[in-house]
Amino acid sequence: MTTGLPLLRLPYLVLMPVLEQMEIKERIALSILSKRTRMFLKLLKMECQRINLRFKYGTIEMEVFFDNSKQFQLEMYMGGYVELRYGNAVFLCNTLGLPPMDYVIWIMDVMHCKSIKKFTIEKISPCDILPLLVNLPKVDEVVVSYDLSVVLEERLLKVLSIVLPVSSAVTISYHFQNRNYLRDILKWNFNALDVRIFEKWPHRDMTFSLNDLWITNAKALVLEDLILDEKDLNRFFKMWMKKMCNHQLEYLEVIKHSDIVNKDLILKGLDTTPVSLETKRNFPVSENVKQELSSERITAEFDITRSDGRTATIRFAEVHRRKSIYFYVWPGSTNDTSLPESLFMCMLSFLYVFYFSFIYDFDGCKFLIFCILCFLVFLFFS
């Protein structure tokens, strides 16, 4: 008969070397036992490269990638247990009524991971799988796969209603039969929204209309392999000039796999300033957006300026049959004469010091002078 070792009763100077000698799979298995074990394991400063979640039928699979390319997996089932796999080792744990996602959070805690890198929705189950998503942590990017059942679109929307509020970027490859579902997603305030329809299903509407563009609220928007009329794109740029569309848009990319892009039609009616192709300019783009191809060739570039001084650049590029139209909104204004807020705070700080250093102990006449100065500063900044 063997007797268990009271591991957590060991002195700290003895416990930590024991934990350091454990393999990764043993440490992670130990981390889900109690909050106290996680407290000690966090001191080892274990770090992972990224953590992904994969939604498949009635399960959620968690993948932990380390710098040495080793992979740890955890699979959550609706039956009330989780399966931990590392190499050939397999551990089964009963959730005991706890939300299965709590195990993900515990592992993220000991790995010092702040968010899930990617949450991929591959298959949707007709069963009720929403309890698996309770306590879902922050997600950097949600990927909706193209190979999903059209019959389960409403269930997909329920899943997205839980996942999207904790996500900052979304990539959609699935073509919604009900376009209202897609429009509901377009209205969200994402850092990046990527709509890429790669599969050409017959007898389906692949168009992306001006109304679809108008309701978007993402900071970065990428549209690939969609039928977007060039007149609609021209109207959208005109709406941006009049401040009638997405106010937080910073980047737009339209990718067309065709032989011809009517540049004149896209720029029609816009007051543009041509930019020399020899001018090298780099624009900040969200990390969730794939950067342009290294072999891509810029064919034309134009600047447009809004009435409030905000400037944007329309860039045309191509590589083989892939044509790209880029729209970069500059982070600042070119002729904005308003002073920055930081300068206003500095002025207030100066008046505060001036008052308590020179005027506070003086008579009411000088206090009146101080009030007049404050009034003039207020008029200047208003």
C-alpha positions in Angstrom: 0.0 0.0 0.0 1.4 3.4 -1.0 1.0 6.6 0.9 0.4 9.9 -1.0 2.9 12.6 -0.6 1.4 15.8 1.0 3.1 18.0 -1.7 1.7 21.3 -0.7 2.8 20.8 3.0 6.4 20.8 1.9 8.4 23.9 2.8 8.6 26.5 0.1 12.4 26.0 -0.5 11.7 22.3 -1.1 8.4 22.6 -3.0 9.6 24.8 -5.7 12.5 22.6 -6.9 10.1 19.7 -6.9 7.7 21.6 -9.2 10.6 22.6 -11.5 11.5 19.0 -12.1 8.0 18.1 -13.2 7.1 17.8 -16.9 4.7 20.3 -18.5 1.9 17.8 -18.6 2.3 17.1 -14.8 2.3 20.9 -14.0 -0.8 21.6 -16.1 -2.6 18.6 -14.6 -1.7 19.8 -11.2 -2.8 23.4 -12.0 -6.5 22.4 -12.3 -6.6 20.8 -8.8 -6.8 24.0 -6.6 -6.2 27.7 -6.5 -3.3 27.2 -4.2 -1.4 24.9 -6.6 -1.9 27.5 -9.3 -0.4 30.1 -7.0 2.8 28.1 -6.7 2.9 27.1 -10.4 2.6 30.7 -11.5 5.9 31.4 -9.7 7.7 29.1 -12.2 6.9 31.7 -14.9 5.8 29.2 -17.5 4.9 30.9 -20.8 3.3 29.6 -24.0 3.5 30.9 -27.5 -0.3 31.0 -28.0 -3.5 29.3 -27.0 -6.2 28.4 -29.6 -9.7 27.1 -29.2 -11.5 25.0 -31.8 -15.3 24.5 -31.8 -16.2 21.1 -33.3 -19.7 19.6 -33.0 -20.3 19.1 -29.3 -16.8 19.7 -28.1 -14.3 22.5 -27.7 -10.6 21.7 -28.2 -7.9 23.8 -26.5 -4.4 23.8 -28.0 -1.5 25.2 -26.1 1.7 25.9 -28.2 5.1 26.2 -26.6 8.3 27.8 -27.9 9.8 24.3 -28.4 6.8 23.4 -30.7 5.4 20.9 -28.2 1.7 21.0 -28.0 -0.7 20.4 -25.1 -4.4 19.7 -25.8 -7.5 19.8 -23.6 -10.9 18.7 -25.0 -14.1 19.7 -23.2 -17.2 17.5 -23.6 -20.8 18.1 -22.7 -20.8 14.9 -20.7 -19.2 16.8 -17.8 -15.5 15.9 -18.1 -12.4 17.2 -19.8 -9.6 15.2 -21.5 -6.0 16.4 -21.2 -3.5 15.2 -23.8 0.3 15.8 -23.9 2.1 13.5 -26.4 0.9 9.9 -25.6 -0.2 10.8 -22.1 -4.0 11.2 -21.4 -5.7 12.5 -18.3 -9.5 12.5 -17.7 -11.0 14.9 -15.2 -14.6 15.3 -14.0 -15.8 18.9 -14.1 -18.0 18.3 -11.0 -20.6 20.7 -12.1 -18.1 23.5 -12.9 -18.2 25.2 -16.3 -15.7 23.4 -18.6 -14.3 26.8 -19.7 -13.0 27.3 -16.1 -10.3 24.7 -16.9 -9.2 26.8 -19.8 -9.0 29.9 -17.6 -6.9 28.0 -15.0 -4.4 26.9 -17.5 -4.2 30.4 -19.0 -3.6 31.7 -15.5 -0.5 29.5 -14.9 0.7 30.2 -18.4 0.5 34.0 -17.9 -1.7 34.1 -21.0 -4.1 37.1 -21.2 -6.3 36.0 -24.0 -7.1 33.3 -26.5 -5.2 33.9 -29.8 -7.8 32.3 -32.1 -11.3 30.8 -31.7 -12.2 28.7 -34.7 -15.8 27.6 -35.3 -15.5 24.5 -37.6 -18.6 22.5 -37.0 -21.9 23.4 -35.3 -23.8 20.7 -33.4 -27.6 20.5 -33.4 -27.4 19.8 -29.7 -27.3 22.5 -27.0 -23.6 23.2 -26.8 -23.9 26.8 -25.4 -23.0 25.7 -21.8 -19.5 24.9 -23.0 -19.0 28.6 -23.7 -19.9 29.9 -20.2 -17.0 32.1 -18.8 -15.3 32.3 -22.2 -12.2 34.5 -21.7 -11.1 37.3 -24.0 -10.4 36.3 -27.7 -8.1 38.0 -30.1 -9.7 36.7 -33.3 -12.8 34.6 -34.1 -12.7 32.5 -37.3 -15.9 31.3 -38.9 -15.2 28.4 -41.2 -16.8 28.2 -44.6 -17.7 24.5 -44.2 -20.8 24.9 -42.0 -24.3 23.6 -42.3 -26.8 26.1 -43.7 -29.5 24.5 -41.7 -27.9 25.5 -38.4 -27.4 29.2 -39.2 -29.6 30.3 -36.3 -27.5 28.1 -33.9 -24.3 29.6 -35.3 -25.7 33.1 -34.6 -26.4 32.1 -31.0 -22.8 30.9 -30.6 -21.5 34.2 -32.1 -23.7 36.2 -29.7 -21.6 34.8 -26.9 -18.2 34.8 -28.6 -18.3 38.2 -30.4 -18.7 40.4 -27.3 -15.3 39.2 -26.0 -13.6 39.3 -29.4 -11.6 42.1 -31.0 -11.3 40.7 -34.6 -13.4 38.4 -36.8 -12.6 36.5 -40.0 -15.6 35.1 -41.9 -15.3 32.6 -44.6 -18.8 31.2 -44.4 -21.4 32.6 -46.8 -24.6 33.3 -44.8 -27.8 32.3 -46.7 -29.7 34.8 -44.5 -27.9 38.1 -45.3 -29.4 39.7 -42.2 -27.2 37.5 -40.0 -24.1 38.8 -41.8 -25.3 42.4 -41.4 -25.7 41.9 -37.7 -22.0 41.0 -37.5 -21.0 44.0 -39.7 -22.5 46.4 -37.2 -20.2 45.3 -34.4 -17.3 47.6 -33.3 -14.3 45.4 -34.1 -10.7 46.3 -34.4 -10.6 44.2 -37.6 -13.3 42.5 -39.7 -12.2 40.2 -42.5 -14.8 38.8 -44.9 -13.3 36.2 -47.3 -15.6 34.0 -49.4 -13.4 31.6 -51.1 -15.9 29.0 -52.2 -18.0 29.7 -55.2 -21.4 28.1 -54.4 -23.8 28.2 -57.4 -27.0 30.3 -57.3 -25.9 32.3 -54.3 -25.7 36.0 -53.9 -22.0 36.9 -53.4 -22.5 40.7 -53.6 -21.5 43.2 -51.0 -23.6 46.3 -51.5 -23.1 49.9 -50.6 -25.5 49.4 -47.7 -23.3 46.7 -46.3 -20.3 49.0 -46.5 -22.3 51.8 -44.9 -23.3 49.9 -41.7 -19.8 48.6 -40.9 -18.2 49.9 -37.8 -14.8 48.1 -37.8 -11.5 50.0 -37.7 -10.0 47.7 -40.3 -12.1 46.0 -43.0 -11.0 43.4 -45.6 -13.2 42.2 -48.3 -12.0 39.4 -50.6 -13.6 37.5 -53.5 -16.9 39.4 -53.1 -18.8 41.1 -55.9 -18.5 44.8 -54.9 -19.6 47.2 -57.6 -17.0 49.9 -58.3 -19.8 52.6 -58.3 -20.7 51.6 -54.8 -17.0 51.9 -53.7 -16.9 55.3 -55.3 -20.1 56.4 -53.4 -18.6 55.0 -50.2 -15.5 57.2 -50.6 -17.8 60.2 -51.3 -19.8 59.4 -48.1 -16.5 59.3 -46.2 -15.7 62.7 -47.5 -19.0 64.0 -46.1 -18.5 62.2 -42.8 -21.7 60.1 -43.4 -20.2 56.6 -42.8 -18.0 54.6 -40.5 -16.2 57.3 -38.4 -13.6 55.0 -36.9 -12.5 53.4 -40.2 -8.7 53.4 -40.5 -8.1 50.8 -43.1 -10.1 49.2 -46.0 -8.9 46.6 -48.4 -10.9 45.3 -51.3 -9.4 42.2 -53.1 -10.6 41.3 -56.6 -9.5 38.3 -58.6 -10.3 39.8 -62.0 -8.4 41.2 -65.0 -9.8 44.7 -64.9 -10.3 47.3 -62.1 -11.9 50.5 -63.3 -9.7 53.1 -61.5 -11.4 56.1 -63.2 -14.9 54.9 -62.1 -13.7 54.4 -58.5 -12.1 57.9 -58.4 -14.9 59.7 -60.3 -16.0 63.0 -58.7 -13.3 62.8 -55.9 -10.8 65.7 -55.5 -7.7 63.6 -55.6 -4.0 64.4 -55.4 -1.7 62.0 -57.3 1.2 60.6 -55.4 4.5 59.6 -57.1 5.1 55.9 -57.1 8.6 56.6 -55.9 7.3 57.9 -52.6 7.6 55.3 -50.0 5.0 55.5 -47.3 4.0 53.0 -44.6 0.6 53.1 -42.9 -0.2 51.5 -39.5 -2.4 48.5 -39.9 -4.0 46.3 -37.2 -2.0 43.2 -36.4 -5.1 41.0 -37.2 -4.9 42.1 -40.8 -2.6 40.2 -43.2 -0.1 42.6 -44.7 0.3 43.1 -48.4 2.3 40.5 -50.4 6.0 41.3 -50.8 5.6 40.7 -54.6 2.7 43.1 -54.9 3.3 46.0 -57.2 1.7 49.5 -56.6 0.2 50.8 -59.8 -1.3 54.1 -58.6 -1.8 56.1 -55.4 -4.0 59.2 -54.6 -4.6 61.3 -51.6 -8.0 62.8 -50.7 -8.7 65.3 -48.0 -11.9 65.8 -46.1 -13.3 69.2 -45.2 -12.2 68.8 -41.5 -8.6 68.2 -42.7 -8.6 64.4 -42.3 -6.6 62.9 -45.1 -6.8 59.4 -46.6 -4.9 57.5 -49.3 -6.4 55.3 -52.0 -3.8 52.8 -53.4 -4.1 50.4 -56.3 -1.9 47.4 -56.4 -1.7 44.0 -58.2 0.1 40.7 -58.3 -0.8 38.3 -61.1 -4.6 38.3 -61.4 -5.0 39.6 -57.8 -6.0 43.2 -57.8 -6.2 45.1 -54.5 -7.7 48.5 -53.6 -6.4 50.0 -50.3 -7.9 52.8 -48.4 -5.7 54.2 -45.5 -7.0 56.9 -43.2 -4.3 59.0 -41.8 -4.2 59.1 -37.9 -4.1 62.9 -37.8 -5.4 65.9 -39.7 -3.4 68.0 -42.1 -4.9 71.4 -41.4 -6.5 71.0 -38.0 -5.8 74.2 -36.1 -7.2 73.0 -32.7 -4.6 72.6 -30.0 -4.2 69.1 -28.4 -5.9 68.3 -25.2 -2.5 67.8 -23.5 -1.6 71.4 -24.1 -4.9 72.5 -22.5 -4.1 70.4 -19.4 -0.7 72.1 -19.2 -2.3 75.5 -19.3 -4.6 74.5 -16.5 -1.7 73.2 -14.5 0.2 76.5 -15.0 -2.8 78.6 -13.8 -3.1 76.3 -10.8 0.5 76.8 -9.8 0.3 80.6 -10.6 -2.8 81.0 -8.4 -1.4 79.3 -5.3 2.1 80.8 -5.7 1.3 84.4 -6.3 -2.4 85.3 -6.0 -3.9 83.1 -3.2 -2.6 85.3 -0.4 -3.2 88.6 -2.2 -6.2 90.9 -2.3 -9.4 90.5 -4.2 -8.3 92.7 -7.1 -5.5 90.3 -8.1 -7.9 87.4 -7.7 -10.2 89.1 -10.2 -7.2 89.3 -12.6 -6.8 85.5 -12.2 -10.5 84.9 -13.0 -10.1 87.0 -16.2 -7.1 85.0 -17.3 -9.1 81.7 -16.8 -11.9 83.1 -18.8 -9.6 84.1 -21.7 -8.1 80.6 -21.7 -11.6 79.1 -21.8 -12.5 81.2 -24.8 -9.3 80.3 -26.6 -9.8 76.6 -26.3 -13.5 76.7 -27.1 
